[in-house]
Amino acid sequence: MKYFLKIIKESIIIVIISSLMGLFSGTFLSANQEILYTIPIILLILPSLNSLIGDISTVLVSRLTSGLYIGTVPPKIKKSRSLKENFLGLLINLVEFRCINSIRIYFSNNNGN
Amino acid sequence: MEKQDFKGKIVKETFPSEIISIIGDIMAGLVLLLLILPFKSFLILIMIVPALLSLRGNLSGPFIARTSRDFIVGEFNKKSFLENTLATLTLSIVIGILIGVFCMILNFLIIKIFILPIEMYILIPIISIILTLSVSIPSSTALNYIAFKYGLDPNNMVNPIMTAIDDFFTVIFFYITLLILGVP
């Protein structure tokens, strides 16, 4: 149960904080009901907006975790080749998908009108 | 050249998974738009959706990262998998309760729509996140295993694919939970 307790102990505060942030963003959406009902396309893009940043950051975090464990990323806050490569690779992806997403939203919006 | 290869590997392995992720998220958005919008309690439900989506990401993301790390460092075994799963489920129940409680408080203070019974605030996030994890945990572990077996880096491809699957199932199971509980 050592691993179980370690996961709970290390995750619980962060997960509570991020879930509360999610709840606040939901409340913000809910408080602006006129916008939600007049532009329902917002609901269509909500999951993809949420996941795009999540995808890129989890890939980065996941790679860094593995890198730290196997020793290719040093446990110090300093510039390293591996870190730079990870950031660049994911930045290219992020820009590509922002473009794809924007085009998709543009066409969905035009079809809606 | 080696530098370009490394960067290219990340882009190459992440790109197809991201395309799948975008398709899955469009489906999730459609379900949200077509199935959740007609509910009378929509304004309360929309408060819970971003919290549920982020909770799902915060639970399955680290679960995938831990599993892929275990595969990479060769420490994947039954015990570590069970403890990882149990910890993820425990966290989901605890945070589900907290989401319900805070949603109730925020509704009482800001939105002021009182059409949902108190127990629904707690039951909706818990049931939908547990149903989502019941799909997410086995499929992400299987994907990690397949990626590792075929020599791909699980870190690059499993997360985006699972985001699509998870986001879609989060919204679907959210809808199913609303139907099971008879939410107005």
Interface residues (C-beta under 8 A of the other chain):
Chain A: M1 Y3 F4 I7 I8 S11 I12 I14 V15 I16 S18 S19 L20 M21 G22 L23 F24 S25 G26 T27 L29 S30 A31 Q33 L36 P40 L43 L44 I45 L46 P47 S48 N50 S51 L52 G54 D55 T58 V59 V61 S62 R63 T65 S66 Y69 I70 R81 E85 N86 L88 G89 L90 I92 N93 E96 F97 I100 N101 R104
Chain B: K3 F6 K7 G8 K9 I10 V11 T14 F15 S17 E18 S21 I22 D25 I26 A28 G29 L30 L32 L33 I36 L37 L43 I44 I46 M47 I48 V49 P50 A51 L52 L53 S54 L55 G57 N58 L59 G61 P62 I64 A65 R66 S68 R69 I72 V73 K79 S80 E83 N84 L86 A87 T88 T90 L91 V94 I95 L98 I99 F102 C103 L106 I110 I111 D153 N155 N156 N159 P160 T163 A164 D167 V171
